[in-house]
């Protein structure tokens, strides 16, 4: 079967599958972005381009998402995702240690990578990351609402969308990506429409198998870490959750993120009151880039070999 070719980046063979990786810039440590669930590497292209002005930037698509093969393997364990990314970076010739930037589910994977392979990681930037204890600490009403919402979404995805609905969705996506380079904009919108069902399966084992896996992982290593929490309006979240319940969830999330930052002696928790969960890297790129700069500075000040790496 012919692999769909991406507008940027190239495929590398890992585990018998073709996986996308896009690399720009020079220097180290390389900043590797781990996308959130339902998203893909090129969703972070505008952030990546700014990072590549500072050091090497890397975007990629996990198996079964974006332009990477492997939809049949979803959902997967965090360990499988980490092992795949580690091999992909090696195959593509991107030397470590890395500054991992993980968004949402990608934040959980970034933490797991650092805990399993601490020598490979120079720092962590976690963008509104998933926490394994969120499901345990939110009110029961939130857990009940999540179960009902998941059942509704499963039912909706079992129905084939009409051509009119697909065309409307494509128009919305194209408008959303209006600031992306023209050669990327259309293919990115089309790829979201082609892969949304498969990408949605990444979350299927999140609150049980993956959460248990994260709880049983080794301790977080002592690396410079910044956790960014969003507390602003997010249109998608506001549509899915009653306002009062969403406020309670956000309060629990904020507390868990503070605990995440405290796991590292060099951890810091920053709160954004004017950004939403899904696109905080677009709504507050200044805050994300400031965190990247601070972590690169911390790595350099610590005398890490990564600070002088060139490739």
QUITA-V515767 format. One record per residue. N is the residue number from 1. RES is the residue in one letter. SS is DSSP state (@ for helix, = for strand, . for the rest). D_FIRST is the distance of its C-alpha to the first C-alpha in Angstrom with 1 decimal. Layout:
<<N	RES	SS	D_FIRST> <N	RES	SS	D_FIRST>>
This chain:
<<1	X	.	0.0> <2	X	.	3.8> <3	X	.	6.4> <4	X	.	9.3> <5	X	.	12.2> <6	X	.	15.5> <7	X	.	18.8> <8	X	.	20.4> <9	X	.	19.6> <10	X	=	16.9> <11	X	=	14.3> <12	X	=	15.7> <13	X	=	14.4> <14	X	=	16.5> <15	X	.	16.4> <16	X	.	13.1> <17	X	=	11.5> <18	X	=	11.2> <19	X	=	14.4> <20	X	=	16.1> <21	X	=	19.7> <22	X	=	22.1> <23	X	=	25.4> <24	X	=	28.6> <25	X	.	32.2> <26	X	.	34.1> <27	X	.	36.4> <28	X	.	36.4> <29	X	.	36.0> <30	X	=	32.5> <31	X	=	32.1> <32	X	=	28.9> <33	X	=	28.2> <34	X	=	26.8> <35	X	.	25.9> <36	X	.	27.3> <37	X	.	25.5> <38	X	.	23.7> <39	X	.	23.6> <40	X	.	21.5> <41	X	@	22.5> <42	X	@	23.1> <43	X	@	25.5> <44	X	@	27.8> <45	X	@	27.4> <46	X	@	31.1> <47	X	@	32.4> <48	X	@	30.2> <49	X	@	31.7> <50	X	@	35.1> <51	X	@	34.5> <52	X	.	33.2> <53	X	.	36.7> <54	X	.	38.1> <55	X	.	35.8> <56	X	.	32.2> <57	X	=	30.0> <58	X	=	26.6> <59	X	=	24.1> <60	X	=	21.0> <61	X	.	18.6> <62	X	.	18.7> <63	X	.	15.8> <64	X	.	14.9> <65	X	.	16.7> <66	X	.	16.4> <67	X	.	13.6> <68	X	.	12.9> <69	X	.	10.4> <70	X	.	12.3> <71	X	@	13.7> <72	X	@	14.4> <73	X	@	16.9> <74	X	.	19.2> <75	X	.	22.1> <76	X	.	22.9> <77	X	.	26.2> <78	X	@	27.6> <79	X	@	27.7> <80	X	@	24.0> <81	X	@	23.5> <82	X	@	26.2> <83	X	@	25.0> <84	X	@	21.5> <85	X	@	23.2> <86	X	@	25.6> <87	X	@	23.1> <88	X	@	21.1> <89	X	@	24.4> <90	X	@	25.3> <91	X	@	22.1> <92	X	.	22.5> <93	X	.	26.2> <94	X	.	27.8> <95	X	.	31.2> <96	X	.	33.0> <97	X	.	35.0> <98	X	=	33.3> <99	X	=	34.7> <100	X	=	32.4> <101	X	=	32.5> <102	X	=	31.2> <103	X	=	31.3> <104	X	.	31.9> <105	X	@	29.5> <106	X	@	28.5> <107	X	@	32.2> <108	X	@	32.3> <109	X	@	29.4> <110	X	@	31.3> <111	X	@	34.5> <112	X	@	32.8> <113	X	@	31.4> <114	X	@	34.9> <115	X	@	36.5> <116	X	@	34.3> <117	X	.	34.3> <118	X	@	37.4> <119	X	@	37.6> <120	X	@	34.3> <121	X	=	35.6> <122	X	=	38.2> <123	X	=	38.5> <124	X	=	37.1> <125	X	=	37.0> <126	X	=	36.2> <127	X	=	35.7> <128	X	.	36.9> <129	X	.	35.2> <130	X	.	34.7> <131	X	.	37.4> <132	X	.	37.2> <133	X	.	40.6> <134	X	@	40.2> <135	X	@	39.7> <136	X	@	42.8> <137	X	@	45.1> <138	X	.	44.5> <139	X	.	46.7> <140	X	@	45.9> <141	X	@	45.7> <142	X	@	42.7> <143	X	@	40.9> <144	X	@	41.7> <145	X	@	40.4> <146	X	@	37.1> <147	X	@	36.6> <148	X	@	37.4> <149	X	@	35.3> <150	X	@	32.2> <151	X	@	32.8> <152	X	@	33.1> <153	X	@	29.9> <154	X	@	28.0> <155	X	@	29.6> <156	X	@	28.7> <157	X	@	25.0> <158	X	.	25.0> <159	X	.	25.9> <160	X	.	23.6> <161	X	.	25.0> <162	X	.	26.5> <163	X	@	25.5> <164	X	@	28.8> <165	X	@	28.2> <166	X	@	24.8> <167	X	@	26.5> <168	X	@	29.3> <169	X	@	27.2> <170	X	@	25.4> <171	X	@	28.8> <172	X	@	30.1> <173	X	@	27.2> <174	X	@	27.6> <175	X	@	31.3> <176	X	@	30.9> <177	X	.	28.9> <178	X	.	31.4> <179	X	.	32.6> <180	X	.	29.2> <181	X	.	28.5> <182	X	@	27.6> <183	X	@	24.2> <184	X	@	23.2> <185	X	@	24.9> <186	X	@	22.8> <187	X	@	19.3> <188	X	@	20.8> <189	X	@	22.2> <190	X	@	19.1> <191	X	@	17.1> <192	X	@	19.9> <193	X	@	19.8> <194	X	@	16.0> <195	X	@	16.4> <196	X	@	20.1> <197	X	@	19.8> <198	X	@	17.7> <199	X	@	19.8> <200	X	@	22.9> <201	X	@	22.3> <202	X	@	23.2> <203	X	@	26.8> <204	X	.	26.8> <205	X	.	28.5> <206	X	@	30.3> <207	X	@	33.8> <208	X	@	34.0> <209	X	@	31.7> <210	X	@	31.0> <211	X	@	34.6> <212	X	@	36.0> <213	X	@	33.9> <214	X	@	35.2> <215	X	@	38.8> <216	X	.	38.6> <217	X	.	37.4> <218	X	.	39.7> <219	X	.	42.0> <220	X	.	40.8> <221	X	.	41.6> <222	X	.	44.3> <223	X	.	42.3> <224	X	=	43.1> <225	X	=	41.6> <226	X	=	41.8> <227	X	=	40.9> <228	X	=	40.7> <229	X	=	41.4> <230	X	=	41.1> <231	X	.	43.9> <232	X	.	43.5> <233	X	.	42.3> <234	X	.	38.7> <235	X	@	38.0> <236	X	@	35.2> <237	X	@	37.2> <238	X	@	40.3> <239	X	@	38.6> <240	X	@	37.4> <241	X	.	40.6> <242	X	.	44.3> <243	X	@	46.1> <244	X	@	48.5> <245	X	@	45.8> <246	X	@	43.6> <247	X	@	46.7> <248	X	@	47.2> <249	X	@	43.6> <250	X	@	43.9> <251	X	@	47.2> <252	X	@	45.6> <253	X	@	42.6> <254	X	@	45.0> <255	X	@	47.0> <256	X	@	43.9> <257	X	@	42.8> <258	X	@	46.3> <259	X	@	46.1> <260	X	@	42.8> <261	X	@	44.4> <262	X	@	47.4> <263	X	.	45.3> <264	X	.	45.4> <265	X	.	48.8> <266	X	.	47.3> <267	X	=	45.7> <268	X	=	46.4> <269	X	=	45.7> <270	X	=	45.6> <271	X	=	45.6> <272	X	=	44.4> <273	X	.	46.3> <274	X	.	44.6> <275	X	.	40.8> <276	X	.	38.5> <277	X	.	35.9> <278	X	.	32.6> <279	X	.	33.2> <280	X	@	36.2> <281	X	@	34.6> <282	X	@	34.9> <283	X	@	38.2> <284	X	.	39.9> <285	X	@	38.2> <286	X	@	41.6> <287	X	@	42.0> <288	X	@	38.6> <289	X	@	39.3> <290	X	@	42.8> <291	X	@	41.5> <292	X	@	39.1> <293	X	@	42.0> <294	X	@	44.3> <295	X	@	41.9> <296	X	@	41.3> <297	X	@	45.1> <298	X	@	45.6> <299	X	@	43.3> <300	X	@	45.1> <301	X	@	48.5> <302	X	.	47.7> <303	X	.	47.2> <304	X	.	43.6> <305	X	@	42.1> <306	X	@	39.3> <307	X	@	41.8> <308	X	@	42.2> <309	X	.	38.6> <310	X	.	37.2> <311	X	.	33.8>>
